[in-house]
Amino acid sequence: MRSEYIMAVEKKLAWRRLFDSGEVLRDWKANKTLDSEHRLWFEEMDDEVKNILHGDVYYVNPKFCSMVNHARLDLPMSMKFDPSWIPSEAGVVFFGEWFKIPKVGISGPLSAEEDKELTEIGGPVTETEAETPWIGSLLFGRASDGSIELIMFLEKRGDPIPYPVFHEYLTPGMTCREFLNHSIKEGDGDIYVDSEDPKHPVRLVFALFYLMSQKLAMNVREPVADRALIRRAEKAGQELPDDIKIITLRRLEAARKEDPKSSEVNWRWQWEVRGHWRNQYHPSTGEHETIFIEAYIKGPEDKPLKHCSSRLFLAAR
C-alpha cells in the first residue's frame, strides 16, 4: 500500500479521533469574540463533520489534480450541477496536489492577524508562495433534501486541528454562477470569496466532481491492508475502512479518431492539444451539453513531438 494512501487514511482517522473527543469544537469555540450565532454554527458543523467522517475515503492523484486545476480556471459559469456526479453518500477527498485559493476577505483584505496565521498553512508551498492559502481536502455529504453539503478545511503546520473556511450546500440544477453568488451572499465562515478569481473554491467543486464522473476518470479500490496501519488503528480502538478509492486517469485510447482534415495536411510534428471545455451540440435532442475534452497528443506517430512553452496537462498516468 503506497505511503500517500496510508497518510490519507491516517488523517481521516486522526480527524475522527479529534472530532469524537470534542477537541476540535473546543478549539473552534475558544475564540472569545465569537457571537452566539457563530458558536451555534460551529456546533452544527461539528455534528455534520462527524457523520461525514464515517463515509468513504478518496485520494485524487497528482495528475488528476493537475487536470482539475486547469479545468477550473475557465470552467463555464453557466454549467449546471448534476447530483449524479457525486460518487457516494458521504466521503472525504484528499488531494495528491493541493489547490491554491484566493486570499480575499469578505469585506476586503485580511487583517494583519489573519494574514499572519495564513503564513503557517501547510501544503506544497514555495518561498514566494508562503502566504498563499492551499486546500488539501474536501468533505461532502448528501443531505436529506437532496442537496450536497460541502466543507473545506485549512490545515496549519504543526496544528492537528482543521479550521473550516468553506461550508455550503449545492442543490441539483444550480449553475456555477448561482452557487458562487450564493456562497458570497451567505458567507458562512468563508474568507475566500473573490467572485472574479478563477481559483475560487466554487469552481474547484464543480470541476472536481464533474471530471470524477466522466469516462476519463478511473476509480480504483485499494484495500487497506498495511499491517502497521492496522495495528495502530486497533490500538486506538478505531475501525478502518475496507478500502481507499483512488481517483486517477484512464490511459488514452491507443488510436484516436483523426480529424478528417488532418489527412490532407503533411504534418511535420506531433503536438500536445490542451484540455478545454466544449459546448457540445447533440443533433438527436437539439440541445447543447458542456463537456471537458481531455488533453491528448495529435499528429502522425512517426513525427517528433514539438514541446510548447506553456505547461499542458496530459490525461496520462
Secondary structure, DSSP 8 states (H G I E B T S, - for coil): --HHHHHHHHHHHHHHHHHHHTHHHHHHTT-TT--HHHHHHHHHHHHHHHHHTTSEEEEE-HHHHHHHHHHHHT--TT-B--GGG--SSEEEEEEEEEEE----BTTBS--HHHHHHHTTB-SS--GGGTT--EEEEEEEEE-TTS-EEEEEEE-BTT----EEEEEEEE-TT-BHHHHHHHHHHH-SS-----TT-TT-HHHHHHHHHHHHTSTTEEEEEEE---HHHHHHHHHHT----SEEEEEEE----SS----GGGGGS----EEEE--EEEEEEETTTTEEEEEEE--EEES-TTS-EE--SS----S--
